[in-house]
Amino acid sequence: MLRLYYFPGTCAFAPHMLLEEIGEPFELEMVVPMVPPTGSPDLASSAEWRAVNPKGRVPALLGVAGSSGGAAELLTEVSAILFYLGRSYPALGLLPDGAAELARCIEWCNYLATNLHAVALAQVSRGARFIDDPAQHPALAKKGLANARDGFAYVETVLADGRSWAIPGGFSVVDFYLYLFFTAGQKVFPDMADRHPHWARLAEVLSTRPAVQRATAREQAALAEARAGRFHGRQLIAPPRAA
């Protein structure tokens, strides 16, 4: 059985939604942070967690053949996890068969993971990753917001060409990743939907999927508990099977 290591409100939300969509039982384990989850420090940097995942981040998926350091059969990086899950359940059609379409999935995921996540949004909320001096973090956050604006605008221009999904002609793992970033954008930009109507439409469609609703409700409840200093242990999740 697969086990997803996560913390609520992080990029682990994307594979969490996808696992719910797949509909097979899985385990969900929260990585307990070293510090209270206020949103500013790194959440997954304890020595105990680094013994499992030397990168010190979430998400990570246990149960995948091979290793890249740390625990055996541990797969890290959102894009890798999404692609593994999509390819492992081909009947759901969440990864395209064509070489060009698959390359477009990779193109999307690389952009979201690097330009938006590792740079722009990290500059906003993870200033210590870039600059040691806390006095410089506000200026860095301001630049991060500008970078996020630019990145979000780019996503909107792509989605504005009439396509229904990230990859024209088919729902894919990328759409879960796009939904994650739309909801993240709403936390920093109150006008997210107004500025990005095509992206907002895609997000609205995703928000109606039962898998997304289940993962959202679970993470919201877990985050509220974590902010009160209560961290749940390993959970067995048994979602309804995909049709």
N, C-alpha and C positions, 0 to 999 in steps of 0.2 A: 504494500500500500504506500502511496506517495504521502510525503509529509511536507507541508509548506511552513517554513519559518517566516514569521512576519512581525510587523508592529502596525497597529491600526493607524490609518492616515498617512501611510508612506506609499512608495511606488509598488509595494507588495500587493496593493489593491488590485492591480491589473491581473496577475495570475490567480489571485483569490477569486475574482469574478469568473475567470475562465474555468477554473476547477468546478465552480458551481454550474457553469454552463454545460460542462462535460457530463456531469451527473453521476460520476462514480464516487464511492466513499473515499475520503481522504482525511489525513490528520492535519490539524492546524495548531501550531505551537508559537506562542508569543515569545519573542526575545526580550528579556527584561533589561531595561536600560540602566546604565550606571547612575544616571541623574534623573530627576523628575522630568517627565515629558512635556516641557513647556513649549517646545517647537523650535528652540534655538540650538541646543547642543546636538551632537551626534548621538543617536539613540542606541546604536548597536555596537558599542565599543568595549564591552567588558572583556576581561581576560578569559572568562569562561566561554563566551561566544566566539572569541577569536581562536580558541582551541578547536572549535568546530569549523568555523569559516574565517581563515586568516585575513580576509578582506574586511571583516568587521561590520558588514552591512547586511541589510535585508533587501529583497527576499532571497531565500535559498530553498531549493527543492531537493529533498532526500528521496532516494530511490531510483536514481538514474545511473546507469552503468558508467564507470570511469571515475576519474578524479582530477582536480586541478589544484590540489593542496587541501589540507584540512581533512575533514571526515570523508571516508570512502562513500562513493555514490552521491556526493553532494554537487548539485548544479547551481551555479550562481548567475547573476545578471538577468534582468527582466526579459530582454529580447530572447536570450537563449532559452529561458523557461517557457516563454510563450510559443516559440517555434517547436520546442520539444513536445509540448502538450498538443499543439495543433497537428503535428505529424503523427503523434501516437494515436490519435483518434480520427483517422481520415474520413470516416463515414459522416462526420459532422461538417466536413467541407470548410474548415476554418483556415486552411492554407491552400492557395491555388496550386494547380499542377504545372502550369506553364512556367517556363524559365523566366520570361520577362515579368510575369505577374509576381512570381516569388521574389525576384530581384527588387520589385517595387515595395514589397513588404519589408525587405531588409533595409531599403532606402529610408522608408518611413521610420522604422524602429531606431535606426542609427541616429537619425536627426533628433527624434524625441529624446533619446537617452543622452545625447551629447549636448547639442546646442541649448535645448530647453532645460533638461534636468541637471546635468553635471555642471553646466555653466550658469545660465540665467537664474533659475530658481534657487540653485545653491548659493549664488551670490546674495540673494535676498535673505535667506534664512540660515545659511551655513558659512558665515563670513570667516570663521576661524580656519576653514579649509584653505583659504586663500591668503589671509593676512593675519599675522600674530597680534598686531596692535588693535585692541578693541575700539580705540578712538577712530580708526579708519573704517570700521564696519558700516556705519551709516552711509558713507559715500559709496562704498561698494554695493550696498543694498540698493541705492538709488540707480546705480549703473545696471544692476541686475534687473530692476524693474523695466528699465529702458530696453535691455536685451530681450526680456520676456515679451514686451510689447511688439518688438520687431519679429520675434519668432512666432508669436501667435498670429500676427498679421499674415505671415507667410502661409501658415496652415490654412487660414481662411481663404486666401487666394486660390489655393489648390482645390479646396472643397467647393469653391464657387463655380466650378466648370460644369455643374449639372449632375455630378456623380451622387449616388445615394450613400456610398460607403467609401472608406479610404482607398480601397482598390475597386475601380469601376467594375460593376457586374457581380460583386459578391461580398458578403459579410465575412470578415476575417479576424484573426487575432489582433490585428492592428487597431481595429475599432475599439477594443477594450482599452488599449493604451491611449488612444485619443480621448476617450471618455475620462480616463484618469486625469489627463492634463487639462481638460476643460474644467473639471471640478476643482482642480488645484488652482486654476486661473481665477475662478470665482472667489476664492479666498483672498486674493490680493487685488483684484480688479472688479469693483461692483458693477461696472458696465460691460462685463465679459460677453453676455448674450447680445447686447445691443451692437457691440463692435464686430461680433463674429456670428452673424445670423445663420450661416450655413453650418458652421460647427455646432451652434446651439441646436439646430434641427437634428443633427446626427446624435448629439448628446441626449436630446429629448426621447428619441426613439430607443436608444440604449437604456434609458432610465426606466422604461416600461417592461424590460425583460425581467422575468422572475428571478433569474440567476443574479442579475445586477442588484435587484432589490434585496435579495437575501444577503448578499455579501455586504451591501451598504448598511443594512440594519445591524448586522453582526459587528462590523467595524465601528459604527457609531457607539454602540453599547460598550464595546471593549475599550474604546478611547476614553469614554466617560469614566469607566472604572479605573483605567490606568492613571488618569489625572488625579484620582482620589487615592492613588498609591496601591491599587489592587490589580494584580496581574494574573490572568487566568493561566492554568496549566495546559497541558496537551489536551486537545479536544478531538473527538471523532465526529466528523461531519458526514452526514449521509443525505446528500441532496437528491431530489427526484431525478430519475434517469431522463436523459435527453430523449426527445421523441425521435 
